[in-house]
Amino acid sequence: MNIYPKKVLSIQEQLQAYKNAGMIIDSDDEVLDLLNIISYYRLRGYSFPFYDKNNKKYKDNTKFSNILNIYYFDREFSELIFSILSKIEVALRVRFLDSLLRIYNDPLILYNPCICSDKQNYWKNLSIISSEIVRSNDVFIKHHLDNHDGQIPIWAIVEILSFGILSKLIKNMKTGKGNAFSLLVENYKFKNRNNKDCKPSMSMFSSWIHSCCILRNIVAHNSRIYNRLFSTKPEIIDIDKIPNVKFYGVYFVILAMKYLRPNDETWNLFFKNLKKLIEKYSPYIDLKRISFPTDWEKHLDIRL
């Protein structure tokens, strides 16, 4: 077995590693206390922009306190994002359910492949749904298993689905006039360049949901979003497009969140709190690290 070349560092050695690399430390005791509750390796992700790999030194005047404030911004940013993503997900469940019931008027419609465009994917998704039903401890699931011969209506199933499987079910919905998808996206119209109402296509809509699903998993697991490259890119409407994008950060997913907002009131509160958060940490953060353009407020403020 190959021997890993790097040494395991104690917390005291981690502090010394910062100093050896030129990090400015105001208080050894404070940093030691913080490294006991925030991993040295977690903080590395926030310090990369300040580190010169060639000489293995931090850039001049790099302070530990600045790195820490970027970390605090990222935590508060994640909490703010998670809060509105939860509301987006709950509203999406309701609207998915309503669209199917309005077209088919069948409580057991999820057991019918007629609702899906790809039948093979339908059965793959149904197997996942079945597993989630078996694992569920929810009272309403047990009620239907015990009292309705194991038949579980769509309104009960939708409540136990993960965001990921909900995303897959929506992506596999039949499209076209008279189908449930057309009703679903009535809730998510947007203005085009000519100021006319448009409904998103399946490709566009599913890209919004998928990117939000990925982001939700990231923030739910306390992973870093500051200075993070997102490989999953939502389709952006024309009025929000940025030419020659080189770094796809969280900003583009936030645009997708705007398109999927449950209502204007929820989004306006999010936008207000986001502005406050950015103002609070403006001395420490670089908005380019989250791909925010200079005119980001114009794109995220739906009142304009």
N, C-alpha and C positions, 0 to 999 in steps of 0.2 A: 504494500500500500504506500502511495506517495505521501510524504510528510508535508503538511501545509506550511508554507514558508513564513507566515506572519505569527508573531508572538501574541499570546493572550495577555492583555493589559489589565492590571488592577485599576481601580478607580484613581488611586494616587498616581499611577503611571499614565493614565489617560490625561490627567491634569498636566503632568510634565510634558506629555506629547504636544499638547496645545502650546505650551510655553516654548518648547524647542522649535516649533514651526512658526513662531513669531506672533501667536495670538496674544492680544492684550487682555490680561486678567486683572480685574479690579480687586477681587477678594478670593483668595484660595479657598477659604472655608465655605463661602457661598457656592462656588463652583463644585466643590466636593459634595455638598448637600444636594445640589441639583443633579449631578451625575448619578446619584443614588436613587433618583426617581425618574429621570429621563435618560435613556440610553445614550451613551457616547456615539454609538453607531447610528442611532436615529437622528441625532443632531448633525451628523456628517452630511446628510442630504441637504441641509440648509446652509452649510458652510462651503459647499463645492464652488459656488460662484466667486468666492473670495480666496480660493486656493490656487496657487500656481504649481501645476504638476511638474513643470520642468525643474524648478529648484526645490520643490517640496516645502514651500513656505507659504504662509498666508500673506496676502497683499498688505502693504503698509497701512497702519491704523485700523486693522481688523480687530474689533472688540468682541469678546465673548458675549457681552450684554446685547450687542446688536444682533448676533446670531440667535440669541434667546428670544428677542422680541419678534424676529421673523417666525420662529417656532410658535410663539403665542398667537401671532396673527393667523397662522395656518390652522391652529386648533379652533379659534373662534370662527374663522371662515368656514371650516368644516361643519361646525355645529349649526351655523346659519344655513348652509346648503342642505344639510341633512333634514332640517326642520321643514323646508319648503318642498324638498323631494318627497317627504312622507305625505304631504298634502297632495302633491301631484299624483302620486301612486294611488292614494285612496279615491280621488276623483276619477282617475282612469278606470279603476275597477267598477265603479258605479256606472260609468258611461258605456263601458264594454258590455256589462250585464244588460243595461237598458236597451242598447241597440239590438242585441240578439233577441230579447224577449219581444220587442216591438215588431220584429220581422217574423219570428217563428212561433211566438206565443206557446212555447213548450218548456216546462221546467227542466226537462232532461235533455235539452238541445246539445249540451256538450258531448253527449254520447252518440251524436249523429255526425258522420263525416261530411255531410252535405254542406256544412258551414265553412269548410276549408278548401283551399285551392290545391294544396299538395296533400294527397291522401296518405302517403308514406310518413310524412312529417306529422300528420294528424295522429297516427297510431303511436309514433315515438312520444309525442307530447302527452297522449292519453296514458301511456305507461308511467310517465313521471307524475301525472296527476293522481293516478291510482296509488303510487307509493306515498305521496303526500297525504292522501286520505288515510292510509293505513297507519302512518306515523302520528296523525293528528290526535291530540287529547281534548280537542274542543267539544264542549257539551252538545252543541248543535249537530256535530257530525255523529256522535254516539247516538243521539236521539233518532236520527234517520236510519242508522244501522239497525237499531233495536225495534223501531216502530214502523218503518216504511219499507221493510223487506230489503234493506240495503240500498234503496234508490235515493240518491242524494241530488237535490235540485241545484241548478246552476248558481242561484244566489248564495247557497251555502259553500259550494266549491270555490267560488271566486274569492271568498274571504280567507281561504287557507293557502292560496297559490302564492308562490314566491314572485317577486317582481320579474325575475328572469323568465319564468314559464309564462307569465301573463304577457310579456313582451313577445314570446314565441307564438302564442295563440293569436295575438293581434296581427303579427306579420303574416300568418297563414290564413287570415280571413279572405273570403271571396270578395273581389272588388267589382265595381260597376254599379249602374243604376239599379235600385231595388234591393241591394244587398245591405247587410248590417253595417259594413264598413263605411258606406256612404253616410249613414246616420251618425256613426261614431265621430267622424271628422267634421260634422256640422258644428261640434263644440270647439273646434280648433282652427277656425278660419283666420286668415291673415290678409293684410293689405299688400297688393303688389305695387310696382312702381307707378302704375296708373291710378292708384288709390282705389282699386276694385277688390271686392272680397274674393278670396280664393280658398279652396279646400286643398289641403296637402295630399299629394299622391301617396300610395302605399310605401314607395321607396323612401320618400321624404319623412313621412310620419313614423315609420318603423325605425329610421335612423335616429330620430329624436329620442324615441323611447329607449332604444338600445344604449345610446350614449349616456342617458340619465341613469339607466340600470347599472352600467359600469361604474359611474361616479358614485352612486349610492353604495355600492359594495366597497369602494375605496374608502369613503368617509366612515362607513359603518365599522370598518376594521382599523380605524385610526391611522390610515396610511397618509403619507404626505401628498398634498396637491400643489403646493407652491413649487415652482420650477419643475413641474412634472410634464412630460410629453405624453399626450394622449394619442394612441394609434387609431382608436375608433373616432371617426369624424362625422358629426351630424351634418345633414344637408342644410345649408344656411339660405334663407330667403334673400332675394336680390338686394333689398334695401340695407341689409346688414353685412353683405359680403365685403371682405378685405382683400385687396389684390396682393399677390406675391407673398403669401404667408410662408414664413420659414419655421415658425415654432407653433405647434398646435397645443396650446395650454388649455386650462379649464374654462377660459372665457367662452369658447365655442360651445361647450356643453351648457354654460349658463344661458346662452342664446336659445338653445333647445328647451331649457327650462322655462324661458319666457314664453315660447310658443305653446308649451304644454300647461301653462299656469291654470289653476282651477278657476280663478276669477281675478278681476283687476285689483280688488281690494287686497287679496293675499300677496299679489306681486308688488303692489305699491309699498306694502310694509317691508317686504324683503329688500326692495331697492333702497328704501330709507335707511334700513339697518346696515346694508352693505356700504352705503356712502359714509355713514358714521364710522364703520370699522376701518375703512380705507383712510379716512382722515386721521383716526387715532394712531395708526401705525405708519403714516406717510413718511416720517423721518427714516424709517428702517427698510421698507419694502420697495421693490422695483416692479412696477406694474407690467413690465415686459416679461417678467418671469411667470406671469399668469396670462400672457397674451392680450392684456387689455390695451386697446388702441387709445390714442389721446382723446378721442371723442366718444369714449365708452358710455358716458352718461346719456348722450343723445340716442344711443341704440337700446339702452336698457330702461330708460324712462318712457313708459308707455303713454304718459300724459302729453308728451310732446307731439 
